[in-house]
């Protein structure tokens, strides 16, 4: 049986690799403390749940949902965005409903890239960004994110021959996995760079609300590209409202890019169940209690986890945003993130994500997802300490 060459690049996936390692540990009797996947353990927004529940009793919501049927949701999104960032949005032309922002970032390259074109991606970065480029037959130029540059790309280092074949750049701040944040001035620099080189600028923005005390609101890319001349931004309700399983997200930006993405989606899917969109409207227009509670929970978890790591001699700077901790491995495990992660889960049941799974520049780090309460996180650190003591 012959399979398309395009799927060969998709064979390695950090989440799939760790899932196999977790399964092997379970088969040997280990109880798993899973810190490898950024899927919130907190309950979904209650206003959204109540609205979805009521929608189930309405037979008019049970059929296919075409684009025109998403208008109420798109209007809500446009108003939310304008209130939040001070940029006016046309919900008819500049907003598109998505089945999660990951779906949008994976499909967009199909609308923008011809085979052989380059996409400029963050390294380390989120795997679906690369997956969409591979499916489109594009090439990837990884922009290194280094600690000495605050995990921001240096645009001047991109080779001119790559720029001559490049069609898009993907950014994502606050950043998964490094937890780095970016300023409005950085985004303005990115917009100018993309304008000068004829690039579409994509910003994946799932952690818009997961920003801790003392940090200012992270900027939108459209605050730097106020005319929406070349940019598109992706949002999701997965993190702020704990609705990951409901698969509801949206794109905002340049009308031509939105239309191109809509054309791709039209041959792949319709939309979610209408009741989910009704629930998302309730979440976005509600009192935002879930967002506030979620942020407080993640901040308390971050503080407890960082303190516990520091107490065992693993010094990590507290992240300013996201639901992760990006930790440089102890010297014994330097440049062995996959080995560390697989041996750790096999020995202790604690599952983490190896930095190498997010790109070449992720090697030497691991990512912890703060998806358990402090007492579980502290237990995980105890197990990590025992593991390190036996492997030094």
Residue, then its C-alpha position, 0 to 999 in steps of 0.5 A: x500500500x502506498x501513502x502520500x509523501x506529505x505524511x512522512x513529515x508528520x510521523x514524529x509528534x511530541x504528544x504521540x510519543x509521550x502518549x506511548x511512553x505513558x501507556x507503557x508506564x501504565x501497563x507496568x503499574x505506574x500511576x500517571x501524573x500527567x504534566x505533558x499535555x496542556x489540556x486544562x483540568x478545570x471545569x468549563x464556563x458554567x454560563x456556556x454549559x447552561x446555554x449549550x444545555x438549553x440549546x439541546x432542547x431546540x431542534x432548530x440547532x440540530x442541523x448543519x451549520x453553514x457560514x451565515x448561521x455563525x453571524x451572531x457568534x462572529x458579531x459577538x467576537x468582533x465586539x469582544x475584540x473591539x472592547x478588548x483591544x480598541x480595534x474595530x472589526x467587521x464581523x462579516x468580512x474579518x472574522x471566521x469561526x474555527x474548530x479550535x485555533x489549531x484547526x485554523x493554523x493547520x489549514x491556513x498554509x493550504x491557502x497561502x503556500x505553493x509547494x516549495x514556498x517557505x514559512x518562517x516558524x518559531x523554534x521551538x514552537x507548537x507542532x501544528x504550525x509545522x504540520x500545516x506547512x508540511x501538508x501544503x508542501x511548503x518548506x520550514x525555516x525555523x527562527x531560533x528562540x534563544x534565552x539570550x534574546x528573551x525567546x524572541x526571533x531575530x528577524x535580521x538573521x533570516x537569510x535573504x534566499x529564504x526570504x525570497x521564497x517565503x510567504x508567511x511568518x507565524x508568531x505566538x506570544x505569550x509563547x508555548x512552550x517557552x512562556x515568553x511574552x512580546x511587547x507591542x514594539x516587537x509586533x510593530x517590528x514584525x509587521x514592518x519586516x513582513x511588509x518589507x518582504x511581502x509576508x503574511x503575518x500569522x499570530x496564534x494567541x491562545x493565552x490572551x488571558x493567562x497572564x499573571x499578576x504584575x504583567x500588562x495585557x499582552x498586545x494583539x498583532x492588530x494593534x500593530x497592524x491596525x489597517x489589517x493590511x497583512x495580518x491574521x490572529x487566532x483565538x480559542x476558548x480552550x484556555x480562558x474558558x476551559x472549553x478545549x473539548x468543545x473545539x471553538x475558536x476564531x480568526x480575526x484579521x485581513x479580509x482577503x486572508x479570512x476569505x482564503x481560509x474560509x475557502x479551505x474550510x468549505x471543502x473540509x467541514x461545516x461548523x460546530x453544533x449551533x449550541x456550542x456557538x451559543x455557549x461561546x457567546x454566553x462565555x464571551x459576554x458573561x461576567x468573566x468569572x471563569x477567566x478570573x478563577x482560572x487565572x488565579x488557579x494557574x498562578x497558585x499552581x505556578x507559585x507552588x510548583x516553582x517553589x518545589x522545584x527550587x527547593x530540590x535545587x532545580x532553579x527555574x524563573x517563574x513564567x509570566x504567562x501561559x499554563x506551563x513551566x519551561x525548565x532548563x534540564x539539570x546538567x546531567x541531562x543536558x541535551x537529553x530531553x527525550x531520554x529524560x522524559x521517557x525514563x522519568x515516566x517509566x520510573x515515576x509515572x510523572x509525564x512531561x514534554x521533552x523540549x526537543x519535541x517542539x523543535x531543535x532549539x527546544x533541546x535541553x529543556x522540558x515543558x511542565x503543564x500546570x494541569x493539577x492542583x498544588x498538592x499533586x504538583x508538589x508530589x510530582x516534584x518529590x518523585x522527580x527529586x527521587x529520580x534525579x537522585x538515582x540518575x546522577 
